[in-house]
Amino acid sequence: MSDRKKILICGAGGFIGRNIAEQLSARADLEVYGTYLHSKPPDSNIRMVQADLTQPEAVEKVVQEMDILIQAAATTSGAKDILSQPHLHVTDNAVMNSLLFRSAFENGIGQVIFFSCSIMYSSSSTPVKETDFDASVPMHSSYFGAGWTKVYLEKMAEFYSTLGRTRYTVIRHSNVYGPHDKFDLERSHVMGATITKVLTAEQGKIQVWGSGQEERDLLYVSDLVNFVERAMQQQQPFQLVNVGCGRSISIRDLVQKIIDSSGRDLEIEYDLTQPSIDTRLCLDITQAREVFSWQPQVSLEEGIQKTIEWYRNTILTHV
């Protein structure tokens, strides 16, 4: 009988899930399984299963006999969909996580790690702690549906943690970027969209949506994966923790850093008619540092360079 723990990574075909799967599949103490809906990762060390996690039968099939569940599957996209089709981030995410949490409880899964996000926080000029979220304060109108769905699921994880032996870690992460991210202009977040614009620009200039004054906390994906491994090692019955860089940068400055790192000479035009979400946010990561002995290791400049190199080697070579 194998002593290796069976770990299921839901959404292993997506951005965060794929990065987690690639790192954990190299560990000798884990037997790694992954689910995907459309895009199957080519990693032969991962036992992949195609599954629609909004369907109860599919969820039950993949969760049985697992020891650890990492829930990275989600319906996600960029600012355009958040503003024009906000319902896309609500129904499917609520359904799949409700089914997964119930199945984890009924099957006696020992550990669950769930990726929330930081959109429930109000815009702030100072780093926000986990306890700074106030449910009585109106959420940014652009984040109302997705933000309250995340809060609901966080509370569901806390609820299930009181019923049985399953331990839950809820990760409120900042804006994550790096290899395997979305890089198309319709669905990607600011980092992926900007790198695509910079590296494919043909007219000596790029267009940025909004004024560029909004600020974001940006975390390279390997740092997030490293936190997941820390959380697996020292889970309590329930923990909710911020995981981010701990400081913010304006989109205007970020775009310039990407241009500088690319080595290209490009002019920036700001289109105020296009959708943008004018907020300022960075996370207080004191709990992650003090409880988990974790802090980000990849600087923004290094992360941008790594992502550009990956894009050039992986995406541009196939265009």
N, C-alpha and C positions, 0 to 999 in steps of 0.2 A: 504494500500500500504506500502510495506516494505521500511524503511529508509536505509537498508543495501546496500552498494555498491557491485555490481557484479564485481568480479575480475577473470580474466582468466589467468592461469599459463600454458603457452605452454611448453611442455616437463616435465610435472609433474611426469612422470615415470622415469626421469633421475636423475642424482646426485644433481645438484644445484636446479632444479625445485622441486624435492621431498622434500628437506629440507625446501624450501620456503613454499610449500604447507602445510607441517605438522605444521609449526609455525603459518601461517596466518589462518589456519582452526580453530584455537582455539580462534580467535577474534570474538566477538559478533557483530561487526559492518560490517563484510564482509560476503558475500555469495561467497564461493570459488568454482570455476570450474577449471578443469585441462584437458589437452590433453595428450595422450600417443600414441605411435606407436606400441610397442611390449609388454612392461612391465607395467601392471596396478598396481599402488600402492594400498595397502589394506586399506587405511585410509577411513573410512566410512563418515567422515565429508566433503569429497571433492566429488563433482559431476564430475565424470570422463567420458570423451568422447574419443573414439578411433578415431584418425584423422591423415591422411597423409597430412602434411602441405605443401607439394610440389604441391598439387592439389588445384586449385582455388575454386572449389565448397566446399571442406572441410574447407578451411580457412574462407570463407564467412559464413558458417553455425555456426562455433564456435565463431566468433567475434561479431556477431550481438547481440545487447542489452547489451554489456558489458560496464562497466565504466572504468576499468583499465585493461591493458594488460601487463603481465610480460613475456617477450620472452626469455625463457631458453632452447628452443628446438634447437638442433644442431647435426650435424654429427661430432663426436669427436673420438679421439683415441690417442695413445701414440707415442713415438719417432719412433718406427718401421714403422708405417704407414705414418707418416709425411715424412720420408725419402724414403720409397719404393713406396708409393701410394699417393703422395701429392694431386692428383686430388680429392680424397675422401672428402676433406675439402672445396672444392670450389663450385661445381655446386649446390648440394642440399641446402647448406647454403645460397647461393645467391638467389636461387629461393624462398625458403620458407620465407625469410625475406622480399624480395620484395613484395610478396603477402600479408604478414601480415601488413606491413607498409601501403600499398595501402588500404587494407580493414579497417584498423584503421582510416585512413583519411576519407574514404567514409562513414563509419558508425558513425563518430563523436565521437570516443573514447576520453575521457578526458586526460588519462595518459598512456604513454608507457614507460616501462623500458626495455632496451636492453643490453644484456651481450656481450660486445666485449671481448677483452683480451689485453695482453701486448706484443704480439709477433712482433708488428710493430716497437718496439723500438730497437735501436742499442745496442749492448753490451756496458756496461758502468761500470766504477769503482766507480761512484757516483750515488746517487738516481736520477731517471729521472722524470721530470715534464711532465705534459700533453703537454706543448708547446715545449718540446724537440724533439718531432717527426718531422723530416724533410723529406718531400716527395722527395727531390732531392738527398738524400743519399741512396745508394743501400741497400735494405733490405737483411738480412741474406738469403743466397740461399735456405736453408732448409725451410724457412718460406715464400718464395716469394708468392706462391699461396694463402695460408690461410691468411697471413698478409695483402695482398692487398685486399682480399675479405672483411676482417674486416674494413679496411679503407673506402672502397666503401660503406659499409652498414652504417658506422658512418655518412658519408656525406649524405646518403639517409635519415637518421633520421633527420639530420639538415635541409635538403631540405623540408621534409614534415612538420617540425615544423613551417616553414614560411608560409604555405598554409592555415592552419585552426586553430582550437582551441586545437588540440592535443599537449600536452607537452611531451617532450622526455628527458629521462636521459640515457646517454650512459655510461656504467661502463667498464672501462679498469681495469680488475682485474688481480691479480697475480695468482700464482699456488694455487688453492683451494684444500683442502683435508678434509676428515672427513667421517662420516657415509654415506652410500649409494654410495660411490665412486666406481669406477671400481677397482677391485682387481685381475683381471686376467693378466697374464704376456704379453699377446699379445696386449691388448688395453689400459692398465692403464698407468697413468703418474708415475713419480718417487716415490711419496709417497706410492701410492697403490701397485705398483709393489714391492717395497722394503719391505713393511710390510708383503706381501704375502710370499716373499722369506724367511724373517726372521722367521716367525711363522710356516712355513711348512718345514724348512730345516731339513734334516735327516742325513747329512754327517758331521755335525760339521762345515760347511762353507757355504758361499753364494757367488754367482758371481754377480758382478756389471758391467754393461755395461759402457765402456769408462774409462777414467782415474780418474774420481771423482773430477776433478778440477773445473768443471763448477759450477756456483752458481745460486741459485734460491731464489725468494721471496715467502714465503709460508704463506697462510692465512687459518685459520680454518673456516669451512663453516658457523658456527653460526655467526661469525663476518660479513660475507658477507650478510647473511640474515638480520641482524640488520641494515646494511647500506640500504638495500632495503626499509625497513620500514621508515627510515629517509627520503629517497628520495621521497617516496610516500607522505609524509607530507608536503614537501616544494619544490615541483617541479617548476622550471622556464620553459619558452618556450623551451629552449634547454640547456642542460648541459652535458659536457663530463668530467669525473672525474676518477682519479686513485684510486683504492681501493686495498690495500695490507697491508703487515706487515710493510713495510718501511725499512727493512734491509734484507740482503741476507745471505745464508749459503751455503757452498760448499756441493756437493753431498757426498763427503768423510766424512765430519763431520756429515751430516744428517744421513747417514747409521749407523754410530757409535752410534748416539743418539737413533735411533730406536732399535738397538741391546741392548743397556744399559737399555732402558725402558722395553724391553721384558723380561729381566732377563735371557736371554740365553747366552751361551758362544760360540760365532761363530767367525770363521776366515773369512776375506774379501779377495776375489780375484777379481782383475780388469781385464776385458776382453777387450782389445783394438781393437779387431776385430769386436765387436758388435756396432750397431749404437748408437751414442750419439750426442748431439748438444752442442758444447763447447762455451757457452756464459755466461756472468755474468750480472745479472740484479736485481735491486731492485727499487721499486717505491717510488717517493716522494709523500706523502699523505697529504701535507699541505692543499690543497683545501678541501679534505674530512673532515679534522679536523676543519678548520676555517669556512667553509660554512655550513657544516652539523653537526658540533659538534660531529663528529664520530671519533673513533679510535679503533683499535683492542683491545679486552679484554682478549683473550685466548693466553697465551704464547705458543711458539713452543713445549716446554717440556710437558705442560699440554695437548695441542692438540694431540700430539703423543700418550700420555697415553690414552686419551679418545678414539682415533681411534683404538688403539690396543684392548682396552676393548670391544668396539663395535664389532670388527672383531671376537674376541674370542667368544663372546656371540651370534653372529648372523650367522657368516659364518662357523667357525670351528665346532659349535654344529650341523650343518647340513651336514657335510662331512661324 
